């Protein structure tokens, strides 16, 4: 995410309702949730040369408050 690409990545993140959760001089870390077609659409919209890494997972859960999740 150099200076020439930052605004475009911010705009695409907003359009796809993603969150930029970390910023460095040369990168953005974007968090996005949704169905596969939405995530694929975002990845397709961003220039392939700008993507360093993509991490995807299926459904996951995180406990809130004093109760934890158990299996």
Secondary structure as UniProt FT lines:
FT   TURN            3..5
FT   HELIX           6..15
FT   TURN            16..17
FT   STRAND          19..23
FT   STRAND          28..31
FT   HELIX           36..45
FT   HELIX           48..50
FT   TURN            65..66
//
